[in-house]
Amino acid sequence: KAYLKGKKFDILITFDDQGVSSHHNHISVSNACQQYFDDQKKKPKFKILLKLRTVGLCRKYSSFADIVNCAHDELHWFQFRPATQMRAMAAHHSQNVWFRKLFVWFSRYTFVNSFTF
């Protein structure tokens, strides 16, 4: 089991093979997590690997309306507090640019995230 501030967990969450926006860093993280998950031998620290599902461009920018397209065979996380994401962006100077603010309001990833196993 992995520990964080005294709490144990056994789920590893990463991007899928497409890296949400074909971002090279996201794809590399996905590949590294998959390899680490596959290479666990004697004492696996993680029992479940969840991957954030990449959706097409139209769905990506359909905001909360994409909830109707959620597949039944996936795990979904819903949140309707875009101000939380705005504060997170503001905390990172490099991310706090005008188009990121539009992204927060129009991206489905602000409101719903779908995970595959």
C-alpha positions in Angstrom: 0.0 0.0 0.0 1.1 3.6 -0.6 0.8 6.2 2.1 0.1 9.9 2.0 -0.1 11.8 5.2 -0.8 8.6 7.1 -3.6 7.5 4.9 -3.1 4.4 2.8 -4.5 4.0 -0.7 -4.1 1.4 -3.5 -5.4 3.1 -6.6 -3.1 4.8 -9.1 -4.7 7.4 -11.3 -3.2 8.7 -14.5 -3.9 9.8 -18.1 -4.9 7.4 -20.8 -2.5 6.6 -23.7 -3.7 9.7 -25.6 -2.8 12.1 -22.8 -6.0 14.1 -23.0 -4.6 16.6 -25.6 -1.9 14.4 -27.0 0.4 16.2 -24.6 3.8 14.4 -24.6 4.2 14.8 -20.8 0.8 13.3 -20.2 1.5 10.4 -22.5 4.9 9.8 -20.8 3.2 9.8 -17.4 0.6 7.3 -18.6 3.2 5.0 -20.0 5.4 5.2 -16.8 2.4 4.4 -14.6 1.3 1.5 -16.8 4.8 0.1 -16.7 5.1 0.5 -13.0 1.7 -1.1 -12.5 2.5 -4.0 -14.7 6.0 -4.5 -13.1 4.7 -4.9 -9.5 5.8 -8.3 -8.5 5.8 -9.6 -4.9 4.1 -6.8 -3.0 1.9 -4.7 -5.2 1.4 -1.2 -3.9 -1.4 -0.5 -6.3 -4.3 -2.9 -7.0 -6.2 -0.6 -9.4 -5.0 1.5 -12.3 -7.5 4.2 -13.4 -6.9 6.2 -16.6 -8.5 9.5 -17.4 -10.3 9.0 -20.7 -9.5 11.3 -23.6 -12.6 12.4 -25.5 -12.9 14.1 -28.9 -12.6 17.9 -29.3 -16.3 18.6 -29.5 -17.0 16.6 -26.3 -13.9 18.1 -24.6 -15.3 21.6 -25.0 -19.0 20.9 -24.4 -18.7 21.8 -20.7 -21.1 20.0 -18.3 -23.4 19.1 -21.2 -21.1 16.1 -21.9 -22.5 14.4 -18.9 -25.2 12.8 -21.1 -22.4 11.0 -23.1 -21.0 9.2 -20.1 -20.6 5.5 -20.8 -22.0 3.0 -18.3 -18.9 0.9 -18.2 -16.7 3.6 -16.9 -16.1 5.2 -13.5 -17.1 8.9 -13.4 -16.3 11.8 -11.1 -18.5 14.8 -11.1 -17.9 18.3 -9.7 -19.8 21.5 -10.3 -17.4 24.0 -8.7 -15.4 25.7 -11.5 -14.2 28.3 -8.9 -12.0 25.6 -7.4 -10.3 25.0 -10.7 -9.9 28.8 -11.2 -8.1 29.0 -7.8 -5.9 26.1 -8.8 -4.9 27.8 -12.1 -4.3 31.1 -10.3 -1.9 29.3 -7.9 0.4 28.4 -10.9 1.6 31.6 -12.7 2.4 29.7 -15.9 -1.2 28.3 -16.1 -3.0 31.6 -15.1 -3.4 32.9 -18.7 -6.7 34.0 -20.4 -7.2 30.9 -22.5 -6.9 28.6 -19.4 -9.7 30.5 -17.9 -11.9 29.8 -20.9 -10.7 26.1 -20.7 -12.0 25.9 -17.1 -15.5 27.1 -18.1 -15.8 25.2 -21.4 -13.9 21.9 -20.7 -15.9 18.9 -19.7 -12.9 18.0 -17.5 -13.9 20.7 -15.1 -17.3 19.1 -14.5 -16.9 15.4 -15.3 -13.9 13.0 -15.6 -14.3 9.5 -16.9 -11.9 6.7 -16.0 -11.2 3.4 -17.6 -9.8 0.4 -15.7 
